[in-house]
Amino acid sequence: MVFVGLFPTPFPQGHPVRCTVLNRPGAFALDNVPSGRWHVLARSVMHPTDGGRRARHTPMVGGFGPITTSADHALEPVVIHLSRENLATLRLIATAPAP
């Protein structure tokens, strides 16, 4: 599964402004996007197996942005390439002090 969300920052904090869940990587649409400056972020997760256990899975992440939306500007399609998640980088971002 792939979770795709629209966030005001280049890393997911809090709830996304808009989101969708895909069964696998592929085309998606985020409807009724409010005016503003946004980052589209995606993360894959594995479906539980029949026994309720998770299969071995390397999380994949990707993003695009920032994009600017407004009522008088049609959005162009974006392409997000998923790549392996680097846990060391995620820890560094999570623990970095705010500017």
C-alpha distances in whole Angstrom, upper triangle without the diagonal:
4,7,10,13,17,19,23,23,21,19,17,20,20,18,17,20,17,13,11,7,6,5,5,7,10,13,12,15,16,20,23,22,25,28,28,26,22,20,16,14,10,8,6,5,6,7,10,13,15,18,16,15,12,13,14,11,12,10,10,12,14,16,19,22,24,24,27,27,30,31,33,31,28,25,24,21,19,17,15,15,12,14,15,15,19,19,23,23,20,23,26,24,24,27,29,32,31,34
4,6,10,13,16,19,19,17,16,14,17,18,16,14,17,14,11,8,6,5,6,6,6,9,11,10,13,14,17,20,19,22,25,24,23,19,16,13,10,7,6,4,6,9,10,14,16,19,21,19,18,15,15,16,13,13,10,9,9,10,12,15,18,20,20,23,23,27,28,30,27,25,22,21,18,16,14,11,12,10,12,13,13,17,18,21,20,18,21,23,22,21,25,26,29,28,31
4,7,10,13,16,16,15,14,11,14,14,12,11,13,11,7,6,5,6,9,9,9,11,12,10,12,12,15,18,17,19,22,21,20,16,14,10,8,5,5,6,8,11,12,15,18,21,23,20,20,17,18,18,15,15,11,10,10,10,11,14,16,18,19,21,21,24,26,28,26,24,20,20,17,15,15,12,13,11,14,15,14,18,18,21,20,17,20,22,20,20,23,25,27,26,28
4,7,10,14,14,13,12,10,13,14,12,9,11,9,6,5,6,8,11,11,10,11,11,8,9,9,12,15,13,16,18,18,16,13,10,7,6,4,7,9,11,14,16,19,22,25,27,24,24,21,21,21,18,17,14,12,10,9,9,11,13,15,15,17,17,20,22,24,22,20,17,17,14,12,12,10,12,11,14,16,15,18,19,22,20,18,21,22,20,20,23,24,26,25,27
4,6,10,11,11,10,8,11,11,9,5,7,6,4,7,9,11,15,15,14,14,14,11,10,8,11,13,11,13,15,15,13,10,8,6,5,6,9,12,14,17,19,22,25,27,29,26,26,23,24,24,21,20,16,14,12,11,9,11,12,13,13,15,15,18,20,22,20,19,16,17,15,13,14,12,14,14,16,18,17,19,20,22,20,17,20,22,18,18,22,22,24,22,24
4,7,9,10,10,9,11,11,9,5,5,5,6,9,12,14,18,18,16,16,15,12,11,8,11,11,9,10,12,11,10,6,6,5,6,9,12,15,18,21,22,25,29,31,33,30,30,27,28,27,24,23,19,17,14,12,10,10,10,10,10,12,12,15,17,19,17,17,14,15,14,12,14,13,16,16,18,20,19,21,22,24,21,18,21,22,19,19,22,22,23,21,22
4,5,7,7,6,8,9,8,5,6,8,9,13,15,18,21,21,19,20,19,16,15,12,14,14,11,11,12,10,9,6,5,6,7,11,13,17,19,23,24,27,30,33,34,31,31,28,29,28,25,23,19,18,14,13,10,11,10,9,10,12,13,16,18,21,19,19,16,17,17,15,16,15,17,17,19,20,18,20,20,22,19,17,19,20,16,16,19,19,20,17,19
4,7,8,8,9,10,10,8,8,11,13,16,19,21,25,25,23,23,22,19,18,15,16,15,12,11,11,8,6,5,6,9,10,14,16,20,22,26,28,30,34,37,38,34,34,31,32,32,28,26,22,21,17,15,12,12,10,8,10,10,12,14,17,20,18,19,16,18,18,16,18,17,20,20,21,23,21,22,22,23,20,18,20,20,16,16,19,18,18,15,16
4,5,7,8,10,11,10,11,13,15,18,20,22,25,24,22,23,22,20,19,17,19,19,15,15,15,11,9,7,6,9,10,13,15,19,21,25,27,30,33,36,37,34,33,30,31,30,26,24,21,19,15,14,11,11,9,8,11,12,14,17,21,23,21,21,18,20,19,17,18,16,18,18,19,20,18,19,19,20,16,15,17,16,12,13,16,15,15,13,13
4,7,9,12,13,12,13,15,15,17,19,21,24,22,20,21,21,19,19,17,20,20,17,17,17,14,11,8,6,8,8,11,13,17,20,23,26,28,32,35,36,33,31,28,29,27,24,21,18,16,12,10,8,8,7,8,11,13,16,19,23,24,22,22,19,19,18,15,16,13,15,15,16,17,15,16,16,17,14,12,15,14,11,12,15,14,15,14,14
4,6,10,11,11,13,14,14,17,18,20,22,21,20,21,21,20,20,18,21,21,18,19,19,16,13,11,8,9,8,10,11,15,17,21,23,26,29,32,33,30,28,25,26,25,21,19,16,14,11,10,9,11,11,11,14,17,19,22,25,27,25,24,21,21,20,17,17,14,16,15,15,16,13,14,14,15,12,9,12,12,9,9,13,12,14,13,15
4,7,8,7,11,12,12,14,15,18,20,20,19,20,21,18,18,16,19,19,17,17,19,16,14,11,9,9,7,9,10,14,15,19,21,23,27,30,31,27,26,23,25,24,21,19,15,14,11,11,10,12,13,13,15,17,19,22,25,27,25,24,21,22,21,18,18,15,17,15,16,17,14,15,15,16,14,11,13,14,11,10,14,14,16,15,17
4,7,8,11,13,13,16,17,20,23,23,22,24,24,21,21,18,20,20,18,18,19,17,15,13,11,12,11,13,14,17,18,22,23,25,29,32,32,28,28,25,27,26,23,22,18,18,15,15,14,16,15,15,17,19,20,23,25,28,26,26,23,25,24,21,22,19,21,19,20,20,17,18,17,18,16,13,14,15,12,10,13,14,15,13,16
4,7,9,12,12,15,17,20,23,24,23,25,24,21,21,18,19,19,17,17,19,17,16,14,13,14,13,14,15,18,18,22,23,25,29,31,31,28,27,25,27,27,25,23,20,20,17,18,16,18,18,17,19,20,20,23,25,28,27,27,24,26,25,23,23,21,23,21,23,23,20,21,19,21,19,16,17,18,15,13,16,17,17,16,18
4,7,9,9,12,14,18,20,22,21,22,22,18,18,15,16,16,14,15,17,16,16,13,13,13,12,13,14,17,18,21,22,24,27,30,30,27,27,25,27,27,24,24,20,20,17,17,16,17,17,17,18,19,19,21,23,26,25,24,22,24,23,21,22,20,22,21,23,23,20,22,21,23,22,18,20,21,18,16,20,20,21,19,22
4,5,6,10,12,15,19,20,19,19,19,15,14,11,13,13,11,12,14,13,13,10,10,9,9,11,13,16,17,21,22,24,28,30,31,28,28,25,27,27,24,23,19,18,16,15,13,14,14,14,15,16,15,18,20,23,21,21,18,20,19,17,19,17,19,19,21,22,20,22,21,24,21,18,21,22,18,17,21,21,22,20,22
4,7,11,14,17,21,21,21,20,19,15,13,10,11,10,8,8,11,11,11,9,10,10,11,13,16,19,20,24,24,27,30,33,34,31,31,29,30,30,27,26,23,21,18,17,15,15,14,14,14,14,13,15,16,20,18,18,16,18,18,17,19,18,21,21,23,25,23,25,25,27,24,22,24,25,21,21,24,24,24,22,23
4,7,11,14,17,18,18,17,15,12,10,6,8,8,7,9,12,12,13,10,11,9,11,12,15,17,19,22,22,25,28,30,32,29,29,27,28,29,26,25,21,20,17,16,14,14,15,15,14,14,13,15,16,19,18,17,15,17,16,15,17,16,19,19,22,24,22,25,25,28,25,22,25,26,23,22,26,26,27,25,26
4,7,10,14,15,14,14,13,10,9,6,9,11,10,13,15,16,15,12,12,9,9,10,12,14,15,18,18,21,25,27,29,25,26,24,25,25,22,22,18,17,15,14,13,14,15,16,15,17,16,18,19,22,20,19,16,17,16,15,16,14,17,17,20,21,20,23,23,26,24,21,24,25,22,22,25,26,27,26,27
4,7,10,12,12,12,11,8,8,7,10,12,12,15,18,19,19,15,14,11,11,10,11,12,13,16,16,19,22,24,26,23,24,22,23,24,21,21,17,16,15,15,14,15,17,18,18,19,18,21,22,24,22,20,17,18,16,15,15,14,17,16,19,21,20,23,24,27,25,22,25,27,24,24,28,28,30,29,30
4,7,9,10,11,11,9,10,10,13,16,16,19,22,22,22,18,16,13,12,9,10,10,10,12,12,15,18,20,23,20,20,18,19,20,18,18,15,14,14,14,15,17,19,21,20,22,22,24,25,28,25,23,20,20,18,16,16,14,16,15,18,19,18,22,22,26,25,22,25,27,24,24,28,29,31,30,32
4,5,7,7,9,8,10,12,15,18,18,22,24,24,24,20,18,14,13,10,10,9,10,12,11,15,17,19,22,20,20,18,18,19,16,17,15,14,14,14,15,17,20,22,21,24,23,26,27,29,26,24,21,20,17,16,15,13,15,13,17,18,18,22,23,26,25,23,26,28,26,26,30,31,33,32,34
4,7,9,11,11,14,16,18,22,22,25,28,28,27,24,21,18,16,13,12,10,10,10,9,13,14,16,19,17,18,16,16,17,15,16,15,14,15,16,18,20,23,25,25,27,27,30,30,32,30,27,24,23,20,19,17,16,16,15,17,18,19,23,24,27,27,24,27,30,28,28,31,33,35,35,37
4,6,9,10,14,16,19,23,23,26,28,28,27,23,20,17,15,11,11,8,10,10,10,14,15,18,21,19,19,16,15,16,13,14,13,12,13,14,16,18,22,24,24,27,27,30,31,32,29,26,23,22,18,17,15,13,13,11,14,15,17,21,22,26,25,23,26,28,27,27,31,32,35,34,36
4,7,9,13,15,18,22,21,24,26,26,24,21,18,14,13,10,10,8,11,12,13,17,19,21,24,22,22,19,18,18,14,14,13,10,11,11,13,15,18,21,21,24,24,27,29,30,27,24,21,19,15,14,11,10,9,9,12,14,15,19,21,24,23,22,25,27,25,26,29,30,33,32,34
4,7,10,13,16,20,20,23,25,25,24,20,18,14,14,11,13,12,14,15,16,20,22,24,27,25,25,22,21,21,18,18,16,14,14,13,14,15,18,21,20,23,22,25,26,27,24,21,18,16,13,12,10,10,10,11,14,17,19,22,24,27,26,24,28,29,27,28,32,32,35,34,35
4,7,11,13,17,17,20,22,23,22,19,17,13,14,12,14,14,17,18,19,23,25,27,30,28,28,25,24,25,22,21,19,16,16,14,14,14,17,19,18,20,20,22,23,24,21,18,15,13,10,10,9,10,12,13,17,20,21,24,26,29,27,26,30,31,28,29,33,33,35,34,35
4,7,10,13,13,17,19,20,19,16,15,11,12,11,13,14,16,18,19,22,25,27,30,27,28,25,25,25,22,22,19,17,15,14,13,14,16,18,16,18,17,20,21,22,19,16,13,13,10,10,10,11,13,14,18,20,21,24,26,29,27,25,29,30,27,28,31,32,34,32,33
4,6,10,10,14,16,17,17,15,14,11,13,13,16,17,19,21,22,25,28,29,32,30,30,28,28,29,25,25,22,19,18,16,15,14,15,17,15,16,14,17,17,19,16,14,11,11,9,10,12,13,16,17,21,23,23,27,28,31,28,26,30,31,28,28,32,32,34,32,33
4,7,7,10,13,14,14,12,12,10,12,12,15,17,19,22,22,26,29,31,33,30,31,28,29,29,26,26,22,20,18,16,14,14,14,15,13,14,12,14,15,17,15,13,11,12,11,11,13,14,17,18,21,24,23,26,28,30,28,25,29,29,26,26,30,30,31,29,30
4,6,9,12,14,15,14,15,13,15,16,19,21,23,25,25,28,31,33,35,33,33,31,32,33,30,29,26,24,22,20,18,17,17,17,15,15,12,13,13,15,14,12,11,13,13,14,16,17,21,22,25,28,27,30,31,34,31,29,32,33,29,29,33,33,34,31,32
4,6,9,12,14,13,15,14,17,18,21,23,26,28,28,31,34,36,38,35,36,34,35,36,33,32,28,26,24,22,19,18,18,17,15,14,11,11,10,13,13,12,11,14,15,16,19,20,23,24,28,30,29,32,33,35,32,30,33,33,30,30,33,33,33,30,31
4,7,9,10,9,12,11,14,16,20,22,24,27,28,31,34,36,38,35,36,33,34,35,31,30,27,24,22,19,17,15,14,14,11,10,8,9,9,12,12,11,10,13,13,14,17,18,21,22,26,28,27,29,30,32,29,27,30,30,27,27,30,30,30,27,28
4,6,9,9,13,13,16,19,22,25,27,30,31,34,37,39,41,38,38,36,37,37,34,33,29,27,24,22,19,17,15,14,12,10,7,7,8,12,12,12,12,15,16,17,20,20,24,25,28,30,29,31,31,33,30,28,30,31,27,27,30,29,29,26,26
4,7,9,13,14,17,20,24,27,29,33,34,37,40,42,44,41,41,38,39,39,36,34,31,28,25,22,19,17,14,13,10,7,5,4,7,10,9,11,11,14,16,17,20,21,25,26,29,31,30,32,32,34,30,28,31,31,27,27,30,29,29,25,25
4,6,10,13,16,19,22,26,28,32,33,36,40,42,44,40,40,38,38,38,35,33,29,27,23,21,17,15,12,10,8,6,5,7,10,12,11,13,12,15,17,16,19,20,23,24,27,29,28,29,30,31,27,26,28,28,24,24,27,26,25,22,22
4,7,10,13,17,20,24,27,30,32,35,38,41,42,39,39,36,37,36,32,30,27,24,20,18,14,12,8,6,6,4,6,9,13,14,13,14,12,14,15,14,17,17,20,22,24,26,25,26,27,28,24,23,25,24,21,22,24,23,23,20,19
4,7,10,13,16,20,23,26,28,31,34,37,39,36,35,32,33,32,29,26,23,20,17,14,11,9,7,5,5,6,8,11,14,16,14,14,12,13,14,12,15,14,17,18,21,23,21,23,24,25,22,20,23,22,19,20,23,21,22,19,19
4,6,10,13,17,20,23,25,28,32,35,36,33,32,29,30,29,25,23,19,17,13,11,7,6,5,5,6,9,11,14,18,19,17,16,13,14,13,11,12,11,14,15,17,19,18,19,20,22,18,17,20,20,16,17,21,20,21,18,19
4,7,11,14,17,20,22,25,29,31,33,30,30,26,27,26,22,21,17,14,11,8,5,5,6,8,8,11,12,16,18,20,17,16,13,13,11,9,10,8,11,12,15,17,16,18,20,22,19,17,20,21,18,19,22,22,23,21,22
4,7,11,14,17,19,22,26,29,30,27,26,23,23,23,19,17,13,11,8,6,4,7,9,10,12,15,16,19,22,24,21,20,16,16,14,11,11,8,10,10,12,14,13,15,16,19,16,14,17,18,15,16,20,20,22,20,22
4,7,10,14,16,19,22,25,27,24,23,20,20,19,16,14,10,8,6,5,6,9,12,14,15,18,19,22,25,26,24,22,18,18,15,12,11,8,9,8,10,12,11,14,15,18,16,14,18,19,17,17,21,21,24,23,25
4,7,10,13,16,19,22,24,21,20,16,16,16,12,11,7,6,4,7,9,12,15,17,19,22,23,26,28,30,27,26,22,21,18,16,14,10,11,8,9,10,9,12,13,16,15,13,16,18,16,16,20,21,24,23,26
4,7,10,13,16,19,20,18,17,13,13,13,9,9,6,5,6,9,12,15,18,21,22,25,25,29,31,33,30,28,24,23,20,17,15,12,11,8,10,10,10,13,14,18,17,15,18,20,19,19,23,24,27,27,29
4,7,9,12,16,17,14,13,10,10,10,7,8,6,8,10,13,15,19,22,24,25,28,28,32,33,36,33,31,27,27,24,21,19,16,15,12,13,12,11,15,15,18,18,16,18,21,20,20,23,25,28,28,31
4,6,9,12,14,11,10,7,7,8,6,9,8,10,13,16,19,22,25,27,28,31,32,35,37,39,36,34,30,29,26,24,21,19,18,14,15,14,14,17,17,21,21,19,21,24,24,23,26,28,31,32,34
4,6,9,11,9,9,7,8,10,10,12,12,14,16,19,21,25,28,30,30,33,33,36,37,39,37,35,31,31,27,25,23,21,20,17,18,17,17,21,21,24,25,22,24,28,27,26,29,31,34,34,37
4,7,8,5,6,5,7,10,11,14,14,16,19,22,25,28,31,33,34,36,36,39,40,43,41,38,35,34,31,29,27,24,24,20,21,20,19,22,22,25,26,24,25,29,28,27,30,33,35,36,39
4,5,5,5,6,6,10,12,15,16,19,21,24,27,31,34,36,37,39,39,42,43,46,43,41,38,37,33,32,29,27,26,22,23,21,22,24,24,28,29,27,28,32,31,30,33,36,39,39,42
4,5,7,9,10,14,15,19,20,22,25,28,31,34,37,39,39,42,42,45,45,48,46,43,40,39,36,34,32,30,29,26,26,25,25,28,28,31,33,30,32,35,35,33,36,39,42,42,46
4,6,9,10,14,16,20,21,23,26,29,32,36,39,40,41,44,44,47,48,50,48,45,42,42,38,37,34,32,31,28,28,26,26,28,27,31,32,30,31,35,35,33,36,39,41,42,46
4,7,9,13,15,18,18,21,24,27,30,33,36,38,38,41,41,44,45,47,45,43,40,40,36,34,32,30,29,26,26,24,24,26,25,28,30,27,28,32,32,30,32,36,38,39,42
4,6,10,12,15,16,19,22,25,28,32,35,37,38,41,41,44,45,48,45,43,40,39,36,34,32,29,27,24,24,21,21,23,22,26,27,25,26,29,30,28,30,33,36,37,41
4,7,8,11,12,15,18,22,25,28,31,33,35,38,38,41,43,45,42,40,37,36,33,30,28,25,24,20,20,18,18,20,19,22,24,22,23,27,27,25,28,31,34,35,38
4,6,10,12,15,18,21,25,28,31,34,35,38,38,42,43,45,43,40,37,36,32,30,27,24,23,19,19,16,17,19,19,22,24,22,24,27,27,26,29,32,35,36,39
4,7,10,13,16,20,23,27,30,32,34,37,38,42,43,45,42,40,37,35,32,29,26,23,21,17,16,14,14,16,16,19,21,20,21,24,25,24,27,29,33,34,37
4,6,9,13,16,19,23,26,29,30,34,34,38,40,42,39,37,33,32,28,26,23,19,17,14,13,10,11,14,14,17,18,17,19,22,22,22,25,27,30,31,34
4,6,10,13,17,21,24,26,28,31,33,36,39,40,37,35,31,30,27,24,21,17,15,11,10,7,7,10,11,14,15,14,16,19,19,20,22,24,28,29,31
4,7,10,14,17,21,23,25,28,29,33,35,37,34,32,28,27,24,21,18,15,13,9,8,6,6,9,10,13,14,12,15,17,17,17,20,22,25,26,28
4,7,11,14,17,20,22,25,26,30,32,34,31,29,25,24,21,18,15,11,9,5,5,5,5,9,11,14,13,12,16,17,17,17,21,22,25,25,27
4,7,11,14,16,18,22,23,27,29,31,28,26,22,21,18,15,13,9,8,5,6,6,6,9,11,14,12,11,14,16,14,15,19,20,23,22,24
4,7,11,13,15,18,20,24,26,28,24,23,19,18,15,12,10,6,6,5,6,9,9,11,14,16,14,13,16,17,15,17,20,20,23,22,24
4,7,9,11,15,17,20,23,24,21,20,16,15,13,10,9,6,7,8,10,12,12,14,16,18,15,14,18,18,15,17,20,20,22,21,22
4,6,8,12,14,17,20,21,18,17,13,12,11,7,7,6,9,11,13,16,15,17,19,21,18,17,20,20,17,19,22,21,23,22,22
3,5,9,11,15,18,19,16,16,12,12,12,9,10,10,12,14,16,19,18,19,21,22,19,18,21,21,17,19,22,21,22,20,20
4,7,10,13,17,18,15,15,12,13,13,11,13,13,15,17,19,21,20,21,23,24,20,19,22,21,18,20,23,21,22,19,19
4,7,10,14,14,11,11,9,9,11,9,12,13,16,18,21,23,23,24,26,27,23,22,26,25,21,23,26,24,25,22,22
4,7,11,11,9,10,8,10,13,12,16,16,20,22,24,27,26,28,29,30,26,25,28,27,24,25,28,26,26,23,23
4,7,8,6,8,7,10,12,13,17,18,21,23,26,29,28,30,31,32,29,28,31,30,26,27,30,29,29,26,26
4,5,5,8,9,12,15,16,20,21,25,27,30,33,32,34,35,36,33,31,34,33,30,31,33,32,32,28,28
4,6,8,10,14,16,18,22,24,27,29,32,35,34,37,38,39,36,34,37,37,33,34,37,35,35,32,31
4,7,10,13,16,18,22,24,28,30,33,36,36,38,39,41,37,36,39,38,35,36,39,37,37,34,33
4,6,9,13,15,19,21,24,27,30,33,33,35,37,38,35,33,36,36,32,34,37,35,35,32,31
4,7,10,12,16,19,22,25,28,31,31,34,36,37,34,33,36,36,32,34,37,35,36,33,33
4,7,9,13,15,19,21,24,28,28,30,32,34,30,29,33,32,29,30,34,32,33,31,30
4,6,10,13,16,19,22,26,26,29,31,33,30,29,32,32,29,31,34,33,34,32,31
4,7,10,13,16,20,23,24,27,29,31,28,27,31,31,28,29,33,32,34,31,32
4,7,10,13,16,20,20,23,25,27,24,23,27,27,24,26,29,29,30,29,29
4,7,10,13,17,18,20,23,25,22,22,26,26,24,25,29,28,30,29,30
4,6,10,13,14,17,19,22,19,18,22,23,20,22,26,25,28,27,27
4,7,10,12,15,18,20,18,18,21,22,20,22,25,25,28,27,28
4,7,9,12,15,17,16,15,19,20,18,20,23,24,27,26,28
4,6,9,12,14,13,13,17,18,17,19,22,22,26,26,27
4,6,9,12,11,12,15,16,16,17,20,21,25,25,27
4,6,9,8,8,11,13,13,14,17,18,21,22,24
4,6,5,6,9,10,11,12,15,16,19,21,23
4,5,5,6,9,10,10,12,14,18,20,22
4,5,5,6,9,10,11,12,16,18,20
4,5,5,6,9,10,10,14,16,18
4,5,5,6,9,10,13,15,17
4,5,5,6,8,12,14,17
4,5,5,6,10,12,14
4,6,5,9,10,12
4,6,9,10,13
4,6,9,12
4,6,9
4,6
4
